[in-house]
Amino acid sequence: MNLLEQLKKVTKVVADTGDFQSIKAFTPLDATTNPSLILKAAGLPDYRALVEAAAKKAKARGGSAAEMMARAIDETCVAFGLEILKIVPGRVSTEVDARLSFDTKATVARAHSIIALYEAAGISKERILIKIASTWEGIKAAEILAKEGIHCNLTLLFSLVQAVACAEGGIRLISPFVGRILDWHKANRKVDSIPAAEDPGVLSVTAIYNYYQKFGFKTQIMGASFRNIGEIVELAGCELLTISPDLLGELAKTEGTLVTKLTPEKAKTATVTKISADENSFRWQLNEDAMATEKLAQGIRAFAADLVKLEDLLRPLLA
């Protein structure tokens, strides 16, 4: 068997894309999207009709220009999600506007809007994960939504304290960004590469996995943002891994024996210290982690910038 076939036996493989053809090619169980992926897909001629239909729905409801634009963004993201759900048997992750990352109340409201659009199309909230940035405010919003039976995927997660706060809040799933952690450390160390077994992103996810297993947390871990298949191989056994089409293709073409690196048995024997994740501790520990602080802020800015570009694409359709 190739590495992808072996990986699917020990880890739930998720497609990290908004491109339907790529999802069909690799038969993942779930799929994830984000503003950057939606923008990339929305700009392709093949998906023009989908974007136009979403904008038409938003415009038909009327309201101010700002209200129509917010609805158009949500309608577009949900339109892609609905098409993805025709392909995958499991769940799709749909992201709340990144510009609301520091507003708990507004994040909850937009999550409700997204879920309502899916339910109006006949899709149960059980098949949806609302993606929210792992700020303190985002985590609190996800806690509220979890109590309502709306499951969330906490994204842009770069540190153990973010992961612990999510787990203590009863949140369904987190997405630690493996490759972006590697990017920061390569730049900081001024090196071109770091071996996969020593990759700081891999070590971060391993530490979170061991912590969750050691202390009995049920929050699922979905490693994300990979730069090479070596990182993926080192995390075999993690509950979920969301992988780009390029890397899925590389795994499918690579032969060899895959060793399961993460197991509950290994985690139980790991040396793990329990930490506090109340608001003061959270903010301080995040502040003390230069990589996590910088990558969280950078990620929110990048997603926000792509939302502005998506608005530019939608604006003529709402005129």
Secondary structure as GFF3:
##gff-version 3
##sequence-region A 1 319
A	DSSP	alpha_helix	3	10	.	.	.	ID=ss1
A	DSSP	beta_strand	12	16	.	.	.	ID=ss2
A	DSSP	alpha_helix	20	26	.	.	.	ID=ss3
A	DSSP	beta_strand	30	32	.	.	.	ID=ss4
A	DSSP	alpha_helix	35	42	.	.	.	ID=ss5
A	DSSP	three_ten_helix	45	47	.	.	.	ID=ss6
A	DSSP	alpha_helix	48	60	.	.	.	ID=ss7
A	DSSP	alpha_helix	65	85	.	.	.	ID=ss8
A	DSSP	beta_strand	92	95	.	.	.	ID=ss9
A	DSSP	three_ten_helix	98	100	.	.	.	ID=ss10
A	DSSP	alpha_helix	104	120	.	.	.	ID=ss11
A	DSSP	three_ten_helix	125	127	.	.	.	ID=ss12
A	DSSP	beta_strand	128	133	.	.	.	ID=ss13
A	DSSP	alpha_helix	136	147	.	.	.	ID=ss14
A	DSSP	beta_strand	152	157	.	.	.	ID=ss15
A	DSSP	alpha_helix	160	168	.	.	.	ID=ss16
A	DSSP	beta_strand	173	176	.	.	.	ID=ss17
A	DSSP	alpha_helix	178	189	.	.	.	ID=ss18
A	DSSP	three_ten_helix	196	198	.	.	.	ID=ss19
A	DSSP	alpha_helix	200	215	.	.	.	ID=ss20
A	DSSP	beta_strand	220	223	.	.	.	ID=ss21
A	DSSP	alpha_helix	229	234	.	.	.	ID=ss22
A	DSSP	beta_strand	240	243	.	.	.	ID=ss23
A	DSSP	alpha_helix	245	253	.	.	.	ID=ss24
A	DSSP	alpha_helix	264	268	.	.	.	ID=ss25
A	DSSP	alpha_helix	279	288	.	.	.	ID=ss26
A	DSSP	alpha_helix	290	318	.	.	.	ID=ss27
###
